[in-house]
């Protein structure tokens, strides 16, 4: 049965972890070892191995595992690092079931690393704290894409290429103008990014050959410059569209770098806020720096939902514009890109800092959710939240405090002193502070996902490039565990009346539709 196979596979994995979790000659820590032995003992007490006819044994080396099924099939395989090669399970007719891919690696990557237990995040080996303090977004973008920090000449060339591609075709701005006045900015961003690909048929593998971007690095790099350059312009057009103002053209600057060290963020803020009569408008440098740091912190975060979508779509050799649009579509979902918006909704419900203790009691009783605390990956402080906290108060000092900020400060203070939340390692994450900063800067809540997507574009592109450069990469084709009906005989429609009717609840439509239905039911029709 399916449950039998699932427990069989679980026993196999646990056995491998207990016997084989040795790296560089060091044994697994006592805490983890006790946990593994406890789990393995639980399965043994329930007769898991005997019921399934499975025997798992260590052979020759700690990295080699052997597996035998009750029908005599034997599988010998090696662990790849700390990972079991799931494809080898097919040799004994077993698949791994992992909803949400919580413990499944779909590939190898050298772009970023997250140590959830220690609360660490690195980009290409550099700690995020160091990059946020000493670097700029475009320098970090170069690092993520190329694997190394640029020298001066490389950085100037890279910045010039990105900033000179900020202009978009007039037909694209006309497309954005045709959206409804109240269209969601993220919907506009997703659609415009997909449409952008139609302007560059030379970079579409569906038209030029599947390997065109694999074999031509110069052409591949040009698409990176185009997407990085035009993404903030599209985002700014979406913002201006929502507030009913004409779109601003970008001012990419020159080699003399009139925007200062934070060119990308400064140019974006200028496109958002400049009036036509303000030709020399420039944003406040501290605001530009704060946004630049936000962009650095959101640039990359491993194979999350949207980044995995890039890898998935790219595996079909789809053009990069469609890949980025698909990733932005994944980010649009409230479980992914809407977390900082949920924080603000929560703070609005609390209303006043005097209501914080009562709210936290409702959280303990599972009557409310505490948004902006904890993380699926981090079991410690989110390192990005520590960085944002200092910049948050710098922004507040410039643009002023809002009532929600006082609520947030009190919520953080009380929660971090409460053993209930400390024991569960529920610390503020990056969404807790980013939403407050965006609100203080005057961004509407529905623009938050766009502000998340804009810097994440570089992380998506880095994974797109890495996927194209991976030798032997295959198109994504996950397995499924079928739970439907067995093979059935077709019954002609005239003979189906004796079966139980299938209830389908169709939407009733608008009031106008119901008015028409009632009219059609009258005898005179």
C-alpha positions as CSV (number, residue, x, y, z in Angstrom):
1,X,0.0,0.0,0.0
2,X,1.0,3.6,-0.3
3,X,1.4,4.1,3.5
4,X,3.5,1.0,3.6
5,X,5.9,2.4,1.0
6,X,6.0,5.7,2.7
7,X,7.0,4.3,6.1
8,X,9.4,2.0,4.3
9,X,11.1,4.9,2.7
10,X,11.1,6.8,6.0
11,X,12.9,4.0,7.8
12,X,15.4,3.9,5.0
13,X,16.2,7.6,5.3
14,X,16.4,7.5,9.1
15,X,18.7,4.5,9.0
16,X,21.0,6.3,6.5
17,X,21.1,9.4,8.7
18,X,22.0,7.5,11.8
19,X,24.7,5.4,10.1
20,X,25.9,7.8,7.5
21,X,25.7,11.3,8.9
22,X,29.4,11.7,9.2
23,X,31.3,14.5,7.5
24,X,35.0,15.3,7.4
25,X,35.5,12.5,10.0
26,X,33.3,14.1,12.6
27,X,30.3,12.3,14.2
28,X,26.8,13.8,14.3
29,X,26.1,15.9,17.4
30,X,24.7,14.1,20.4
31,X,21.4,15.9,20.3
32,X,20.8,15.1,16.7
33,X,22.0,11.5,17.2
34,X,19.6,11.0,20.1
35,X,16.7,12.3,18.0
36,X,17.5,10.0,15.1
37,X,17.8,7.0,17.4
38,X,14.5,7.9,19.1
39,X,12.7,8.1,15.7
40,X,14.3,4.9,14.4
41,X,13.4,3.1,17.7
42,X,9.8,4.3,17.2
43,X,9.6,2.6,13.8
44,X,11.2,-0.6,15.1
45,X,8.8,-0.8,18.0
46,X,5.9,-0.6,15.5
47,X,7.5,-3.4,13.4
48,X,8.0,-1.1,10.4
49,X,10.9,-3.0,8.9
50,X,9.4,-6.4,9.4
51,X,6.0,-5.4,7.9
52,X,7.6,-4.1,4.8
53,X,10.2,-6.7,4.1
54,X,12.8,-3.9,3.9
55,X,16.4,-4.3,5.0
56,X,18.6,-1.3,5.0
57,X,22.3,-1.8,5.7
58,X,25.5,0.1,5.6
59,X,28.0,-1.3,3.1
60,X,31.8,-0.6,2.9
61,X,31.7,3.1,3.5
62,X,29.5,5.5,5.4
63,X,28.4,7.2,2.1
64,X,27.1,4.0,0.5
65,X,23.7,2.5,1.4
66,X,22.0,-0.7,0.5
67,X,18.3,-1.3,0.3
68,X,16.4,-4.6,-0.3
69,X,12.7,-5.0,-0.9
70,X,10.6,-8.0,0.1
71,X,10.5,-9.3,-3.5
72,X,14.3,-9.6,-3.5
73,X,15.2,-6.4,-5.4
74,X,18.4,-4.8,-4.2
75,X,19.5,-1.2,-4.5
76,X,23.0,0.0,-3.7
77,X,23.5,3.7,-4.0
78,X,25.8,6.5,-2.7
79,X,24.8,9.7,-1.0
80,X,25.6,12.8,-2.9
81,X,27.0,15.0,0.0
82,X,24.2,14.8,2.5
83,X,21.5,14.0,-0.1
84,X,20.0,10.8,-1.3
85,X,19.7,10.6,-5.1
86,X,15.9,10.1,-5.3
87,X,16.1,8.9,-8.9
88,X,17.8,5.7,-7.7
89,X,14.6,4.8,-5.8
90,X,13.0,4.1,-9.2
91,X,15.2,1.0,-9.5
92,X,13.2,-0.6,-6.7
93,X,9.9,0.9,-7.8
94,X,9.6,3.5,-5.0
95,X,9.0,7.3,-5.3
96,X,9.6,9.9,-2.5
97,X,6.5,11.9,-1.4
98,X,7.4,15.4,-0.2
99,X,4.5,17.9,-0.4
100,X,5.9,21.4,-0.6
101,X,9.4,20.1,-1.3
102,X,10.2,20.7,2.3
103,X,13.1,18.2,2.3
104,X,13.8,17.8,-1.4
105,X,16.6,19.4,-3.3
106,X,15.8,20.0,-7.0
107,X,19.4,20.9,-7.9
108,X,22.7,22.3,-6.7
109,X,23.4,26.0,-6.4
110,X,26.3,28.2,-5.3
111,X,24.4,31.4,-5.1
112,X,23.2,31.8,-1.5
113,X,23.3,29.7,1.7
114,X,20.9,29.8,4.6
115,X,21.8,28.4,8.0
116,X,18.4,28.4,9.7
117,X,19.6,27.1,13.1
118,X,22.3,29.8,13.4
119,X,20.4,32.6,11.7
120,X,22.9,33.2,9.0
121,X,22.5,34.2,5.3
122,X,25.4,34.5,2.8
123,X,25.5,35.6,-0.8
124,X,28.3,33.7,-2.6
125,X,29.9,33.2,0.7
126,X,29.7,36.8,1.9
127,X,27.6,37.4,5.1
128,X,24.5,39.5,4.4
129,X,25.4,41.8,7.3
130,X,28.7,42.8,5.6
131,X,27.1,43.4,2.2
132,X,24.3,45.5,3.7
133,X,26.9,47.7,5.6
134,X,29.6,48.0,2.9
135,X,28.1,47.3,-0.5
136,X,25.4,48.6,-2.8
137,X,22.6,46.9,-4.6
138,X,24.2,46.9,-8.0
139,X,27.5,45.6,-6.6
140,X,25.6,42.8,-4.9
141,X,23.8,42.2,-8.2
142,X,27.1,41.7,-9.9
143,X,28.2,39.4,-7.2
144,X,25.1,37.2,-7.4
145,X,25.3,37.0,-11.1
146,X,29.0,36.4,-11.5
147,X,30.1,34.8,-8.3
148,X,32.7,37.5,-7.3
149,X,32.7,41.1,-6.3
150,X,33.6,43.5,-9.1
151,X,36.7,45.6,-9.4
152,X,36.2,49.3,-10.2
153,X,36.2,48.9,-14.0
154,X,33.9,45.9,-13.9
155,X,31.5,47.7,-11.7
156,X,31.4,50.9,-13.8
157,X,30.8,48.7,-16.9
158,X,28.1,46.7,-15.2
159,X,26.3,49.8,-13.8
160,X,26.4,51.6,-17.2
161,X,24.9,48.6,-18.9
162,X,22.1,48.2,-16.4
163,X,21.3,51.9,-16.2
164,X,21.4,52.4,-20.0
165,X,18.7,49.7,-20.4
166,X,16.2,51.5,-18.2
167,X,14.2,52.9,-21.2
168,X,11.2,50.8,-22.4
169,X,9.5,50.8,-25.8
170,X,6.6,53.2,-26.1
171,X,4.3,50.3,-27.0
172,X,5.0,48.8,-23.6
173,X,4.0,52.0,-21.8
174,X,0.9,52.1,-24.0
175,X,0.1,48.6,-22.9
176,X,0.3,49.6,-19.2
177,X,-1.9,52.7,-19.9
178,X,-4.6,50.3,-21.1
179,X,-5.0,48.7,-17.7
180,X,-7.9,49.7,-15.5
181,X,-7.3,52.7,-13.2
182,X,-7.6,50.4,-10.2
183,X,-5.5,47.5,-11.6
184,X,-3.3,45.9,-9.0
185,X,0.4,47.0,-9.5
186,X,1.6,43.4,-9.3
187,X,-0.8,42.4,-12.0
188,X,0.6,45.1,-14.2
189,X,4.2,44.2,-13.4
190,X,3.6,40.5,-14.2
191,X,1.8,41.2,-17.4
192,X,4.3,43.9,-18.6
193,X,7.3,41.7,-17.9
194,X,5.8,38.9,-20.0
195,X,5.0,41.3,-22.8
196,X,8.5,42.6,-22.7
197,X,9.7,39.3,-24.2
198,X,7.8,40.0,-27.4
199,X,10.1,42.9,-28.1
200,X,13.2,40.7,-28.3
201,X,12.5,37.7,-30.5
202,X,16.3,37.3,-31.0
203,X,16.4,36.1,-27.4
204,X,13.5,33.6,-27.5
205,X,14.6,30.0,-27.7
206,X,11.2,29.0,-29.1
207,X,12.1,31.1,-32.2
208,X,15.9,30.9,-32.3
209,X,16.6,27.4,-31.1
210,X,16.5,25.8,-27.7
211,X,20.3,26.3,-27.0
212,X,20.6,29.9,-28.2
213,X,21.0,31.4,-24.7
214,X,23.1,28.5,-23.5
215,X,25.7,28.8,-26.3
216,X,25.7,32.6,-26.6
217,X,26.9,34.2,-23.3
218,X,26.9,37.7,-24.8
219,X,23.2,37.4,-25.8
220,X,22.4,35.9,-22.4
221,X,24.1,38.8,-20.6
222,X,22.2,41.3,-22.7
223,X,18.9,39.9,-21.5
224,X,20.1,40.3,-17.9
225,X,21.0,43.9,-18.4
226,X,17.6,44.5,-20.1
227,X,15.5,42.9,-17.4
228,X,17.5,44.5,-14.5
229,X,17.3,47.9,-16.2
230,X,13.6,47.9,-17.2
231,X,12.1,46.3,-14.1
232,X,12.2,49.5,-12.0
233,X,10.8,51.4,-15.0
234,X,7.9,49.0,-15.3
235,X,7.3,49.2,-11.5
236,X,7.4,53.0,-11.6
237,X,4.9,53.1,-14.4
238,X,2.5,50.8,-12.5
239,X,2.8,53.1,-9.5
240,X,2.2,56.2,-11.4
241,X,-0.8,54.6,-13.2
242,X,-2.5,53.9,-9.9
243,X,-2.2,57.5,-8.8
244,X,-3.2,58.9,-12.1
245,X,0.0,60.7,-13.0
246,X,1.9,60.7,-16.2
247,X,4.9,58.3,-16.4
248,X,8.4,59.6,-15.8
249,X,11.2,58.7,-18.2
250,X,14.2,57.2,-16.5
251,X,17.4,59.2,-16.1
252,X,20.1,56.6,-16.4
253,X,23.0,59.0,-15.7
254,X,26.4,58.6,-17.2
255,X,29.9,57.3,-16.3
256,X,30.3,60.3,-14.0
257,X,27.5,58.7,-11.9
258,X,25.4,61.7,-10.9
259,X,23.2,59.5,-8.8
260,X,25.8,58.7,-6.2
261,X,26.5,55.3,-4.9
262,X,22.9,54.2,-4.9
263,X,22.0,54.7,-8.5
264,X,19.5,52.0,-8.9
265,X,17.3,53.0,-5.9
266,X,17.8,56.7,-6.6
267,X,16.7,56.4,-10.2
268,X,13.7,54.3,-9.1
269,X,12.6,56.9,-6.5
270,X,13.0,59.7,-9.0
271,X,10.7,57.9,-11.5
272,X,8.1,57.6,-8.7
273,X,8.1,61.1,-7.4
274,X,9.5,63.6,-9.9
275,X,7.2,66.3,-11.5
276,X,7.8,67.5,-15.0
277,X,9.0,70.9,-13.8
278,X,11.5,69.3,-11.5
279,X,14.1,68.3,-14.0
280,X,16.9,68.1,-11.4
281,X,14.9,66.3,-8.7
282,X,16.9,63.8,-6.6
283,X,15.6,61.8,-3.6
284,X,17.1,62.3,-0.1
285,X,20.3,60.2,0.0
286,X,19.4,58.6,3.3
287,X,16.1,57.4,1.8
288,X,17.9,56.1,-1.2
289,X,20.4,54.3,1.0
290,X,17.6,52.7,3.1
291,X,15.8,51.5,-0.1
292,X,19.1,50.2,-1.4
293,X,19.7,48.2,1.7
294,X,16.1,46.8,1.5
295,X,16.9,45.8,-2.1
296,X,20.1,44.0,-1.0
297,X,18.3,42.1,1.8
298,X,15.5,41.0,-0.6
299,X,17.8,40.2,-3.6
300,X,18.1,36.4,-3.0
301,X,17.0,33.8,-0.5
302,X,17.6,30.3,-1.9
303,X,15.1,28.2,-3.7
304,X,11.9,29.7,-2.3
305,X,8.6,29.4,-4.2
306,X,9.2,32.1,-6.8
307,X,12.9,31.2,-7.4
308,X,12.0,27.5,-7.8
309,X,9.4,28.6,-10.4
310,X,12.2,30.3,-12.4
311,X,14.2,27.0,-12.4
312,X,11.0,25.1,-13.3
313,X,10.0,27.3,-16.2
314,X,13.6,27.7,-17.4
315,X,14.1,24.0,-17.6
316,X,11.8,24.0,-20.7
317,X,14.2,26.6,-22.3
318,X,11.6,29.3,-22.0
319,X,12.7,32.9,-22.6
320,X,13.9,34.8,-19.5
321,X,11.1,37.4,-19.7
322,X,8.4,34.7,-19.3
323,X,10.5,33.0,-16.5
324,X,10.7,36.3,-14.6
325,X,7.0,36.9,-15.1
326,X,6.2,33.5,-13.9
327,X,8.3,34.0,-10.8
328,X,6.6,37.3,-10.1
329,X,3.3,35.5,-10.4
330,X,4.4,33.1,-7.7
331,X,5.5,36.1,-5.6
332,X,2.1,37.7,-6.1
333,X,0.5,35.0,-3.9
334,X,-0.3,36.0,-0.3
335,X,1.7,33.0,1.2
336,X,4.9,34.3,-0.5
337,X,5.0,38.0,-1.3
338,X,2.2,39.3,0.9
339,X,3.7,38.7,4.3
340,X,4.7,42.3,5.0
341,X,1.2,43.4,4.0
342,X,-0.2,40.9,6.5
343,X,1.9,42.5,9.2
344,X,0.3,45.9,8.6
345,X,-3.2,44.4,8.6
346,X,-2.4,42.8,11.9
347,X,-1.1,46.1,13.4
348,X,-4.2,47.9,12.2
349,X,-6.4,45.3,13.9
350,X,-4.5,45.8,17.2
351,X,-5.0,49.6,16.8
352,X,-3.3,50.8,19.9
353,X,-0.3,49.7,21.9
354,X,-2.5,49.3,25.0
355,X,-4.2,46.4,23.1
356,X,-1.0,44.5,22.6
357,X,-1.1,42.2,25.7
358,X,-4.7,41.2,25.0
359,X,-3.8,40.5,21.3
360,X,-0.9,38.3,22.3
361,X,-3.1,36.3,24.7
362,X,-5.4,35.6,21.7
363,X,-2.4,34.5,19.8
364,X,-1.5,32.0,22.5
365,X,-5.1,30.7,22.5
366,X,-4.9,30.3,18.7
367,X,-7.5,32.9,18.1
368,X,-5.1,35.2,16.2
369,X,-2.0,34.8,14.1
370,X,1.2,36.6,14.9
371,X,2.5,37.9,11.6
372,X,6.0,39.0,11.0
373,X,7.5,36.7,13.7
374,X,9.2,33.4,13.0
375,X,10.2,31.9,9.7
376,X,9.9,28.5,8.0
377,X,13.7,28.4,7.5
378,X,15.1,30.4,10.4
379,X,15.0,28.9,13.9
380,X,16.8,31.9,15.2
381,X,16.7,35.6,14.5
382,X,16.3,36.4,10.8
383,X,19.6,38.1,10.1
384,X,17.9,40.6,7.7
385,X,15.6,41.8,10.5
386,X,18.5,42.9,12.7
387,X,19.8,45.0,9.8
388,X,16.4,46.5,8.9
389,X,15.6,47.6,12.5
390,X,18.4,50.2,12.5
391,X,17.4,51.6,9.1
392,X,13.7,51.6,10.1
393,X,14.3,54.1,12.9
394,X,16.5,56.2,10.6
395,X,13.6,56.4,8.1
396,X,11.2,57.2,10.9
397,X,13.3,60.0,12.1
398,X,13.3,61.5,8.6
399,X,9.7,61.1,7.5
400,X,8.0,61.0,10.9
401,X,6.4,58.4,13.1
402,X,3.0,56.9,12.6
403,X,0.7,55.4,15.2
404,X,1.3,51.9,13.8
405,X,5.0,52.2,14.5
406,X,4.3,52.6,18.3
407,X,2.1,49.6,18.1
408,X,4.8,47.6,16.4
409,X,7.5,48.6,18.9
410,X,5.3,47.6,21.8
411,X,4.4,44.3,20.2
412,X,8.1,43.5,19.6
413,X,9.0,44.4,23.2
414,X,6.3,42.4,24.9
415,X,6.7,39.3,22.6
416,X,10.4,39.1,23.1
417,X,9.9,39.1,26.9
418,X,7.2,36.5,26.9
419,X,8.6,32.9,27.5
420,X,5.8,31.5,25.2
421,X,7.2,33.2,22.1
422,X,10.9,33.0,23.1
423,X,10.6,29.2,23.7
424,X,9.1,28.8,20.2
425,X,11.9,31.0,18.7
426,X,9.4,33.5,17.3
427,X,11.5,36.5,16.6
428,X,10.8,39.4,14.3
429,X,11.6,38.6,10.6
430,X,12.3,40.8,7.6
431,X,8.7,41.3,6.8
432,X,8.0,42.9,10.2
433,X,10.3,45.8,9.6
434,X,10.0,46.1,5.8
435,X,6.3,46.7,5.9
436,X,6.7,49.5,8.4
437,X,9.4,51.1,6.4
438,X,7.4,51.0,3.2
439,X,4.4,52.4,5.0
440,X,6.5,55.2,6.5
441,X,7.8,56.0,3.0
442,X,4.2,56.4,1.8
443,X,3.9,53.4,-0.4
444,X,0.3,52.0,-0.7
445,X,0.0,48.5,0.7
446,X,-0.8,46.8,-2.7
447,X,2.5,48.1,-4.0
448,X,4.5,46.1,-1.4
449,X,4.8,42.9,-3.5
450,X,6.3,45.0,-6.4
451,X,8.9,46.4,-4.0
452,X,9.7,42.8,-3.1
453,X,9.8,41.6,-6.7
454,X,12.0,44.4,-7.9
455,X,15.2,43.4,-6.1
456,X,14.4,39.7,-6.2
457,X,14.6,39.9,-10.0
458,X,18.4,39.7,-9.7
459,X,18.2,36.6,-7.6
460,X,15.8,35.1,-10.2
461,X,18.2,36.0,-13.0
462,X,21.2,34.5,-11.1
463,X,19.3,31.2,-10.8
464,X,18.2,31.4,-14.5
465,X,21.9,31.8,-15.6
466,X,23.0,29.0,-13.2
467,X,20.4,26.7,-14.6
468,X,21.5,27.3,-18.2
469,X,25.1,26.6,-17.2
470,X,24.3,23.4,-15.4
471,X,25.6,20.4,-17.4
472,X,23.1,17.7,-18.0
473,X,20.1,19.6,-16.7
474,X,16.7,18.1,-17.5
475,X,13.3,19.5,-17.9
476,X,11.4,19.5,-14.6
477,X,8.9,16.6,-14.5
478,X,7.9,15.7,-10.9
479,X,6.3,12.4,-10.0
480,X,2.8,12.2,-8.4
481,X,1.2,9.7,-6.2
482,X,-2.1,8.9,-7.9
483,X,-5.1,8.7,-5.7
484,X,-7.9,8.6,-8.3
485,X,-10.1,5.8,-9.5
486,X,-8.8,2.6,-11.0
487,X,-9.5,1.8,-14.7
488,X,-13.3,2.1,-15.3
489,X,-15.6,1.1,-18.2
490,X,-17.2,3.9,-20.2
491,X,-21.0,4.1,-19.7
492,X,-23.1,5.8,-22.4
493,X,-24.9,8.9,-21.2
494,X,-28.4,7.5,-21.6
495,X,-27.5,4.7,-19.1
496,X,-26.0,6.9,-16.4
497,X,-29.3,8.1,-14.9
498,X,-29.3,5.5,-12.2
499,X,-26.1,6.7,-10.7
500,X,-25.8,9.3,-7.9
501,X,-25.9,12.8,-9.4
502,X,-22.7,14.8,-9.3
503,X,-23.4,18.1,-7.5
504,X,-21.7,21.0,-9.1
505,X,-22.3,24.5,-7.6
506,X,-21.9,27.0,-10.3
507,X,-21.6,30.7,-9.4
508,X,-24.9,32.5,-9.6
509,X,-23.4,35.6,-11.3
510,X,-24.4,39.2,-10.8
511,X,-27.7,40.6,-9.8
512,X,-28.3,41.6,-13.4
513,X,-27.7,37.9,-14.5
514,X,-30.2,36.7,-12.0
515,X,-32.7,39.3,-13.3
516,X,-32.3,37.9,-16.8
517,X,-32.7,34.3,-15.5
518,X,-36.0,35.2,-13.8
519,X,-37.2,36.8,-16.9
520,X,-36.4,33.8,-19.1
521,X,-38.3,31.6,-16.6
522,X,-41.5,33.5,-17.3
523,X,-44.0,31.8,-19.6
524,X,-43.9,34.7,-22.1
525,X,-40.3,33.7,-22.9
